[in-house]
Amino acid sequence: WAIVSMEKQMPQLKPLIPELIPMIQLVAKDMVAQAISNVMWACARCEIDSGASESLFVTLAERAFMEADAFTAQGIANIFWASGKLHKRGAPVSPFLDVLPMLLEVAVQRVDATTAQDIATTLWGIADVRHVLSTSAFERDLIPRLADATIEKAPRFTGRQFEFAIPQVACAFAKLQIQHRPLLKTIATLCQKKGVLMNMNDWGLCALTWSYAEVIQDAELSEFRKGLREEVARRSLSEERISQSQAGPDVWSL
């Protein structure tokens, strides 16, 4: 986790990661919840050999099942995000996908403790693994709770947590094809405040533009969509870049 976190500052440490996998495997069976989420997050952030990591994911999944009630809101968010990233990359995380329904139940209990980034990260992860989840609990229980939490907390989001979390939430709902109008209206209202769109990062602007064209097109939000399009045109951002935003800020910036 530390090596991956410092990758930009100390890239010379990255070659050590493959050598650490066998050592992590030895201690994985005794890991606590925080350590499991840290390892999953680090695996998703770096390229690791599928063959070497398969047994690790099996052990981590077994341990996550035992530690489910001990995961924090942030830990669950990281697990969902990492599972989605790894699954899309073809990593052997199917054992971990079987644990996600149980973590969904725990996530519902942790909603009140979520931060802006926890909400965005959890929703993004669910959107990436939605087609392999065998339960509709996330739509019935967790998604509405996370939407309500965003509506309640979003007016207090500041800086990067607003610029990245808000577009990520909107984009996740668009990818899930869920039209939560109170949430979409809240986001639109906050983003229509003076200077917000003008100061929004390029990915966030493109993600909002794609999301509001993809999910809901009623006249009530036409002025917001118009404002998004005007800012996109001012920056000369292409339709291709708008569409690519659904891949996420980390991929989009490459």
Residue pairs with C-beta under 8 A, 6 or more apart in sequence:
1 38
1 39
1 41
1 42
3 10
3 13
3 14
3 16
3 17
3 20
3 42
4 17
4 41
4 42
4 45
4 46
5 42
6 13
7 13
7 14
7 45
7 46
14 46
17 46
17 48
18 48
18 49
18 52
21 48
21 49
21 52
21 53
21 56
22 52
24 39
24 56
25 55
25 56
25 59
28 36
28 39
28 56
28 59
28 60
28 63
29 59
29 62
29 63
30 63
31 39
31 60
31 63
31 67
32 67
32 70
33 64
33 67
33 68
33 70
33 71
33 72
33 75
34 72
34 75
36 60
36 63
36 64
36 67
36 75
36 79
37 71
37 74
37 75
37 76
37 78
37 79
37 82
38 78
39 56
39 60
40 60
40 78
40 79
40 82
40 83
40 86
40 96
41 78
41 81
41 82
43 53
43 56
43 82
43 86
43 91
44 81
44 82
44 83
44 85
44 86
48 91
50 90
50 91
50 92
53 91
53 92
54 92
57 86
57 91
57 92
57 93
57 95
57 96
58 95
60 96
61 95
61 96
61 98
61 99
62 95
64 71
64 79
64 96
64 99
64 103
65 99
65 102
68 99
68 102
68 103
68 106
69 106
71 79
71 103
71 106
71 110
72 110
72 113
73 107
73 110
73 111
73 113
73 114
73 115
73 118
73 122
74 115
74 117
74 118
76 103
76 106
76 107
76 110
76 118
76 122
77 114
77 117
77 118
77 119
77 121
77 122
77 125
78 121
79 96
79 100
79 103
79 125
80 100
80 103
80 107
80 121
80 122
80 124
80 125
80 126
80 129
81 121
81 122
81 124
81 125
81 128
82 125
83 93
83 96
83 97
83 100
83 125
83 128
83 129
84 124
84 125
84 126
84 127
84 128
84 129
85 125
85 128
86 93
86 96
87 93
87 97
87 128
87 129
87 132
88 128
97 129
97 132
97 133
100 129
100 133
101 133
101 134
101 135
101 137
104 133
104 135
104 137
104 138
104 141
104 142
105 137
105 141
107 122
107 142
108 141
108 142
108 145
111 142
111 145
111 146
111 149
112 149
114 122
114 146
114 149
115 161
116 153
116 154
116 157
116 161
116 162
116 165
116 166
117 161
117 164
117 165
119 146
119 149
119 150
119 153
119 165
119 169
120 164
120 165
120 166
120 168
120 169
120 172
121 168
122 142
122 146
123 143
123 146
123 168
123 169
123 172
123 173
123 176
124 168
124 171
124 172
124 248
126 133
126 138
126 142
126 143
126 172
126 176
127 172
127 175
127 176
128 175
130 138
130 175
130 176
139 176
139 178
143 176
143 178
143 180
144 180
147 173
147 180
147 182
147 183
150 169
150 183
150 186
150 187
151 182
151 183
151 186
154 162
154 166
154 186
154 187
154 190
155 190
157 165
157 166
162 190
163 199
163 200
163 201
163 204
164 201
164 203
164 204
164 249
166 187
166 190
166 191
166 204
166 208
167 200
167 203
167 204
167 205
167 207
167 208
167 211
167 245
168 207
168 248
168 249
169 183
169 187
170 184
170 187
170 207
170 208
170 211
170 212
170 215
171 207
171 208
171 210
171 211
171 245
171 246
173 179
173 180
173 183
173 184
173 211
173 215
174 210
174 211
174 212
174 214
174 215
174 246
175 246
177 215
178 215
179 215
179 216
181 216
184 212
184 215
184 216
184 221
185 220
185 221
187 208
188 212
188 221
188 224
190 196
191 197
191 200
191 208
191 224
192 223
192 224
192 227
197 205
197 227
197 228
197 231
198 231
200 208
200 231
201 249
202 235
202 237
202 241
203 245
203 249
203 252
203 253
204 249
205 228
205 231
205 232
205 235
205 237
206 232
206 237
206 241
206 242
206 244
206 245
206 252
207 245
207 246
207 249
208 228
209 225
209 228
209 229
209 232
209 242
209 245
210 242
210 243
210 245
210 246
212 221
212 224
212 225
212 228
213 225
217 225
232 242
241 252
244 251
244 252
245 252
